[in-house]
């Protein structure tokens, strides 16, 4: 289709700028909600495209939004740009530049765009749930479908992710001299250790694919004092939100029992949680078709694919959405969140893949705007998935 070629040519023209931005953002990793540099350079690049940009969307300082086209069906491309303490080890420098290039390619066709395309800068995917805040505050209102793409060491059009429930636990015991009067104390450390042990015996009974992992963030005050206070965190993950909640309930029961056994008091707070990803297959398969035309086979993910969690899951429960993943290295070369993955996210191969993915997303978004039948299948499928 000539318009498809035109979009791809526009993305080719943006390549140098997008790769330059990817490198700059990679060199200045910023943690969740602190992505000031990334937001600044990305919005600067959008202004250079001649589109007005809104900053501080939904009250989040490092978010942004821009749009192009005209009233009608609306597709949003989401950009993540936060890093981890070990740098861009999740490759979000590639996610935001792919989104920028895809948006730029579509904005370039001007009046030929049969609807509206939105780019949404969404902060704090890594533990801050930026998209959930933006969803709750209406930033995706009027958007019919959403997409983003994430680098890994594989290539899939669909990507199942796990729902999470993040718990923070606190035990309060009684301090005492650990040698002179241990009988006067109640150990908050014993309580937290028992919680971990009970949780470990409970996990045998969890459904396949569930994950439960925790850390002790405060294990006591001094070695010669019976620990008065301890704190720990658990992340409960499962294929569905409901089951992640069930696992969390089990953790709380283990903690209550430990408190009872050790004579301590127990309290907890729910820090947050992400929903599992509902992959819209109608959109994902159109993405796969474009990806194949661009030279890369992009099948559906196998059910046993190792996976994590993302706040894009919450978006996918609100509107039809896809979160395809793309290969920037050979399988096994590095996993997300490892330091070596940060190096893989800044190579010519990674940036080449980013541009190809930008094209596949842009063409998919264009089709959604141009083909009412495709948008309808996406909507019908979404309605059926959310009902079940
Ligand atoms: Zn990530």
Boltz pocket constraint, residues with backbone or C-beta under 6 A from the ligand:
constraints:
  - pocket:
      binder: B
      contacts: [[A, 90], [A, 91], [A, 92], [A, 125], [A, 150], [A, 336]]
      max_distance: 6.0
